[in-house]
Amino acid sequence: MRHEEAAAFAAGAEAHLTGALAIPAGSSGDWHSDPAPQYVITLSGTLEFGTRLGESCTLAPGTILLAEESEGGGGHRWRLTDGQPWRRAYVILE
């Protein structure tokens, strides 16, 4: 998804943009679910991202991920892979 598409979608819905958050290099996140549908915008760091449904992808700077857990298969985990901190911003859709 392009940045312009994400911005247009967020403008048309009730949304909340958080400040940038950072996780130290070498970190990982165990299985968890999102509290609400949200766009996750990766600003720095590269990570492997996987879901309980067996889907996986690489998130790199500039990637915009629409994170919304599916019923019965929700949950994901991630692992930083490039020695950089993961800095990201969230657009939480309400």
Number of C-alpha atoms within 10 A of each C-alpha: 10 9 12 9 10 16 12 10 13 19 11 8 10 11 17 14 13 11 10 13 13 14 15 13 17 15 15 16 12 10 13 14 16 12 10 12 16 22 22 17 22 22 20 18 23 22 24 15 17 17 18 15 12 8 9 14 11 14 23 19 15 15 19 20 15 17 18 16 19 10 7 8 12 15 19 21 16 20 18 23 19 14 13 16 20 26 18 21 18 22 20 19 17 11
